[in-house]
Amino acid sequence: MAGPAAGASRLEDLRARAQAAIDRRDAVSAEVMLRAAIRVGTSEDALRAHLGEALLAEGDRTEARKVLEGGAFAPGTEALGWRVRGQLALASGDLRGAANAFDAALRANPRDSDLWVAIAALRFSGGEQLQSIEAADRAVALDPKNARALAFRGLLIREQYGLAAALPWFEAGLKVRPDDPALLGEYAATLGDMGDYRAMLIVCRKLAQVDPKNPRPAFLQAVLAARAGQTDLARTILQRTGTAFRDMPAAILLTGVLEYRAGNINVAVEQFDRLVRMQPDNLEARQMLLRALARQGSDPLITARFDGDAAQPWAAPYTLQLVGQSWRRMGNKTRAEDLLSRAARPQAHGPAPLSAEFGTGVLAAAYGDAPNQAGTAVPYIRALLKEGRKDEAQAAADRLRDANPGAAEAHLLAGDVRTLRGDAAGALADYQNGAAIRFNEPVLRRMDAALRALGRTRDADAMTSRYLAQNPQSVAAMKLLAASWVGGPRSDAYAAVSRALAARGQPLLAQ
């Protein structure tokens, strides 16, 4: 009877040593010892979950899938095996497969804190932000010293309440795992966004020491150099990241800006164009592409791609000016004068929906098949608004919101339609529900506008001031406060915020 007991003890010791290697980011060693044990007779099922976890940690998804799907998980390892299968599916973009795997893991062990972190990540990826918060809270409650749980809750706190509120969560996680690369990366990024660059650099240096191949410290330092106006240094540092951030929108934007500053306009155009194709509704990216095309002298491209933007009521004077100048050079004086006159006399305008590529006749069928999915509902709602069918647009937006109560964007969309219908009070209620889930600059702008439309100027100033306290580098918050305080009794506060804007390269607001 001592034989099986000793064998079980050796098996548990092997699993523990493999798990320890994975935890210290030495997944290769874990794989080597696990495969060696299998070669000398240990059942592959007994080690399948741990071997799959090691392979996934190495980034070898193909081999991890082969191992994880190659047989059963031994008793006692089912929860880990199904969790790793879910994490593999999530990393591959298979949200349904991840959900099914996590359900199986829950049946095996509903009190696995790491599993609840993975569920929180799944829900966040699927747009279920409120449900993600609930899962992260569950993970922390099950294991208050789980560094992964603390880190993910910090990420959600950053989205929900702001940068300053997130710092204690990252710091708590680092007390448990001071050398964790993911935690160090998020902590450094948050410090940088808050403007605490010295502390950010200290954390970046530590991250580079504990994980020399991690490209994130270089990216963060490139951002810092770019903010300081050191273009050549920023480009040099960014090049060290190789292709690690090739498809990350923030990195594409940064690359475009740096190449534009360096005079490499053709490269800048390529980067901005790629970003606009990835995010066609990103107005900042569109503005940067327009600016680069103007520097390039591409008048036909400017008029072809941006005349529609210039026709919108929300078109910025800068857009009107550049497109108008292009039309003038191309000989269309009538269109040029129309745009240039609008640029010279900018007028305040209310909110306006983004343009829809197709009409409701084309979009109605897809919407009818999936009315509760943003991919079909949002274009249909835009088309309804374009056709003046605001009541129908509201009904569709409310349906989307009610079907996705954990998604902040669904609440914002319902509020936006109410704003277009002149219902500021109803819009504010939707915005507040969205802000309870995710409070970022788009939410701030909407709530600020709604409060001021209702005559609640003091409440708007207080809310925006609180946001600025949490996010001290927010130019949007500074501009909103400056616009509120200009020419009023708070001249000292206006002067202070104007100086802060000037220090960030923003034009001073005229009194």
N, C-alpha and C positions, 0 to 999 in steps of 0.2 A: 504493500500500500504506500510505502514511502516513495516508490518510483514515480507514479503519476503526480504526487504532490510536489516532488522536487522538480519534475518537468514543468509543471504549471508555474512554479516559482521562477524558474529560469526564463520562461516565456514572458512573464510579467516584467522581469528585470530587463529583458531585451526591449520590450515595448517602451519601458520607462527611459532607457538610455537613448532610444531612437527619438522619443518625444523631446527629451532634453536637448538633443542635437538640433532638432528642428527649431526649438524655442530660441536657441542661441544663433540661429540663422546659418547653421551648418547642415543643410539638408542633404548635401552630397554624402557626408559621413553617415547620416541616417540611412540613406539608400544602400550604401555599401554594406553596412552591418546587417540590414534586413535581407538583402539578396544573398549574402553569404549564409545566413541561417536557413533560407529556403533551399539553397543548394545542398546543404548537409542533412536535409530531411524534415525541417519544420514545415508544417502545413502552410501553403500560400494563403488560404482563407484566414488563418490565424493572424497573419501579418498584413493582409490586403489593405485594410483601412490606413494603417500607418505608412505603408509603402506608397499608397496613393497620395497621402498628405505630403510626404517627402518630395515626390515627383512634381506635385502642383507647386510646392514652395520653390522648386528649382525653375519653374516656368515651363516644364515639359508637359503641356496639356495633352498631347497625343498619347504619350506613354502612360500618363496618369489615367486617362480615360480607358485605355486598354486594360490596365490593372484593375481599376475600380469596377469595370463592367465584366471582368473575366470570371467571376464566380461569386460566392456568397461571403458575407462577413461573419466571422466566428462570433459565438455568443459573448456578449460583453463589449464588442467593438462595433455593433450595429450603428449606434448613435454617431460615433466618429466617422464611420464609413459613409453613411448617408449625408452627414454634414459636408464632408469633403466633396462628395458627388454634387451636392447642391452648389458649393462654392465654385466648382469647375464649370457647372452649367451657367452660373451667374457671370463668371469671367468670360464666357463665350457668348454672352448676350441672350442665352436661352432662359428667359424669366419663368416660363411655365415649367420647364424641366427643373429649375432651381426650386420652385415652390413645391413641386411634388417630392423632391428629394428631402427638403426640409420638413415636410409633413411626416415622412417616414422617420426622420431623425427625432422629431418630437414624440412620436409614439414610443420610440426606444428610450428616450431620456428627456422629458420636458423641463428638466432643471439644469440643463447645460447652458451656462452663461455664454460661452463662445457661440453656441448655436443661435442664441437670441441676438447676438451681434450680427451674425450672418443674415438672419431674418430682417433685422433693421436695415442692413445694406440693400437687401432685395426690395423691400418696400420703398426705400428712398429711390432706387433706380426705376421703380414702376410708377413714380409720382405720388405714392401714398405717404406723404410727408408726416402727417399726424400719426398714422399707424407706425411709421418708422420711429418716431419719438417714443411711442408706447413700448415698442420692442426694446429699444435701447435702455429705457428706464427699467424694464424687466431684467435685462442683462446685468445692470449695475446692482439691482436689488439682490439678485442671486449670488453675485460675487463682487462686493464693493472694491476689491483689490484687483479686479480684472483690468489690466492696462488697456486691452483692446476695447473693452466696453467703455471705459472712461474716455478714451480718445474719440470714439464714435459719438458718444454723448456730447463731447466738446464740439465736434463738428456741427451737430444739430443745434446746439446752444448758440453757436456763432451765427447760424442762419436765422435762428428764432429771436435772439435778443441782441446780438452784436459781438464785436471783437473782444471788448474788455471782459464781458461775461464768460467768454469761452476760456480765457487764460487759466483760471483755477482748475478747470477740468484737465487740461493738458498737463499742468504742473502736478496734479495728483497722479496722473498716469505715469509721469516721469519719475516720481518717487518710488513707484513699484518697479518700473523697467527703465532705468535712466539711459540705457543705450539703445532703446527701440527706435529704428530709423523712421518709421511712419509717424510716431509721436513727435520726434524731433523735427521732422519736416513740417508738420502742421503747426507746431509751436513757433518755428522760425517764420513761417508765412504769416501767421497772425501778428507776431511782433512787427514784422515789416509793414503790414497793412496799417498798423496803428502808428507807424512813424518812429518806432523805437529801433532804429537801424543798428545802433551799437550792440544791443542785446541780440538782434537778429543775426549779426555776423558772428557773435560768440557761439550761438547755437548752430549756425551753419558750419563753423569750423569743427565742432564736436561731431556733427553728422558726417562730415567728410572723413573724420578719424575712424568712426565706428563702422562706416559703410563706404569705403573708398570709391566703389563703383557707382554709387548713387548719384544721378545727374541733378538732383533737385537743388543741392547747395549752389551749384554753378548757375542754375536758372534764377534762383532768388537773388544772387549777387549781380547777375546781369540786369535784372529789374531795378535793383538799387542803383547801379551805375547809370542806367538810362534815366532814372528820375533825377539824378544829379547832373545830367547833361553830358556825361562822359561817353559819347557815342562810340568811339573806337574801342575803349575798354569794354563797354557792354557787348559789342559785337564779338570781340575776342573771347570773352567769357562764355557767351551764348554758344559759340562754335564748339566749345568743349562738350556740350551736351549731345553732340552728334544728332542722331535721328530720334532720340528718346521722346521728344515733345513735338514731333513733326506734325501730328494731327490734333494737337491741343490748341483750341482757338486763341487762348491768351498768348501762347508762344508764337502763333502765326501773326497776330497783331503786333507783338513786340518786334518780331523780325522785320515786318513791313515798315514800322516806324523807324527802326535803326537804319535800314537800307535807304529809306527816304532821306533821313538826316545826312547820310554819308554820300548822297548824290547818286546812288544806284537806283534811278527811278524805274527802270524796266523791271528790276527784281522786286522793288516795292509794289509795283502794279500787280505782278504775278501773285504776291502774297495776299494783298488786299482782295484781289479778284477771287482767289481760292477761298478766303474767309467769307466773302459775300455769297458765294455759291453754297457754302456749308450752312450759312445763317442769313438767308435773304432778307429777314426782317431786322437785322442788326444795323440800326441807323448810324452808329458810330463807324462801323466798317464801311458802310456805303459812302459816308462823308470822306473817309480817308482815301477810298478808291477814287472818288471824284477829284479830290485834291491832287492825287498822284497823276491821274490822267491829264489834268490841266497843266501840271508841270511838264508832262511829256509832250503836250501840244496835240493831243488826240481828239480834235474837235468832233469828227464824225462819231467816235465811240461815246463821247460825252453826251451828245444830243440823242443818240440812239438809246442809251441806257439810263439817262437821268432826266430827260424831259418829263417823263411821268412823275418823277419825284418833285420836279419844279412845279408841276401843275397842282400838287396837293396843297391844301390850305395851311398845313404845318411846315411847309418848306422854309428852311432857314434863309436869311438874306444872303449868306455865303453861297448856298446852293444856287439861288436865283441869279446871283451875280456871275458865277462861273458858267452856268448853262447859257445865260443870256449873252455873255461874251463869245461863247463858242458859236451860237447862232449868228451873231453879228459877223464874225470872221467867215462864216459859211455863206453869208449873203442874205439871210432871212432877217431883214431889218424889222419887220413887223413883230415877229415873235421875240426878237431880241429886246426891242423897246418895251414890250409888255413885261417881260421878266425883270429887266433892269429898273423899270419904274417901280415895280413891287419891291425890289431889293432896296431902293432908295427911300421908300416910305413903308417900312414894316409896320404891320398892324397886329394887334393882339387878336387871337382867334381861340375859339373853344376847341375842345377835343374833337378829333376826327378819326374815323376808322382807317386802318391800313387798307390799301387797295386789294381787291380780290382778282385773281387771275381769270377766273371763270364766273359765269352767272349761276343763279340758283337752278336753272334748268339742267345744267351739267352736273352740279354738285348734289342735287336733291336725292338721287338714287343712292349714292354712297352714304349720305347722311342717314337715309332711312334704314340702311343695313346696319349701321353702327352709330346710333345717335349719342351714345354715352362715351365715345372715344374722341379725344381732342383732335386727332389727325383728320377726322371727317367733320367734326362739329365746328371747329374754329373757321375753316374756309367757308363753310356754309353760312355761319353767322356773319362773317364779313360781307359775303355776297348779299345777304338780306339787308344789311345796313346800307350797302351801296345802292340798293333799289328802294331805300326808304321804308322798308318793312320792319320798323323798329319793334313793334309789339311781338312779332313772330321771332325776331332775333332775341328778344328778352326771354321768351318762353324756351327757346333752344338753349340759351346760356344758363338759365336756371336749372334746366334738366341736366345739363352737363355737370353743374355744381353739385346738385343733389345726388348724382350718381357717383361723384368723386369728392366726398366731403373732406377727405384728408389732403387734397391737393390745393395748395395756396393759389396757384394760377387759375383754378376753376372759379374760386371766389372773386379774384380780380376781374376776370372776364365778365362775370355777371354784374359786378360793380361798374365796369366800363360801359356796358350797354345802358345801365341806369343813368350814368352820367350823360351819355348822348341823348337820353330821353328827358333830361332836365331834372332827374330825381336825385339831388345831391344827398339827401338824408338816407335814402335807400342804398345809394352807392357807398356811403360811408360805412354803413353796417356791413356790407359785403367786404369792404377793404379791411375793416377791423377783424373780421373772421379770418381773412387771409393773413393779416399781420400776426395773429395769434399762433400761426403755424410757421410763417417765414417772413421776417421783417427786414427787407433789403431796400435799396434805393428806389426801385420801381414802385414798391408799396409806399414808401415815404412820400414820393411825389404825388401819388394819387390821394393819400390821406390828407396831405397838406392842402391840396387844391380843394378837396371836398369840404374840409373844415373852414377854409376861407370863403368858399361859396356860401356857406351857411352863416357867415358873419362871426365865426368863432376864431377870431384872429389870435387871441391870447392862448387858446388851446393849441392852435397850430404852431405857434412859436414855442410853446412848452414841449410839445411832442418832438419837434424838429431839434430843439436844444438837447433833449434826452438822447435822441439818436446820435447827435454829434458827439456827445460825451462818451458813448459806446464806440463810435467809429470816428475818431478825431481827424482822420485824413479825408473825410467825405466832402468833396467839393460841392456835390449836389446840395447837401445840407447847408453848407456855408452860403451858397447862392440864394437858397430859399430864405434864410434868415436875413441876408443882406437886402434882398428885395423887400422884405417886410419892414426893416428898420430904416431904410433910406428916407431921409427928409423928416423923420419922426423924432420923438423925444429921446430915443435911445441912440444918440449920436456917438457916444463912446463905444457902445457895443458894435455899431455899424463900422466905425473906424477900425476896430480890432479885427473884425471878420474880413474887412477889405484888405487889411495888411496880410492876413493869412492867405487870402486868395492870390494876392500879388506875389507872395513868396512861392506859390505853386505855379506861377506862370499864367495865371488867369487875369484877364483885364479887369481893372477896377470898375465898379459900377458908378456911373455918373450920378451925382445928386441933382 
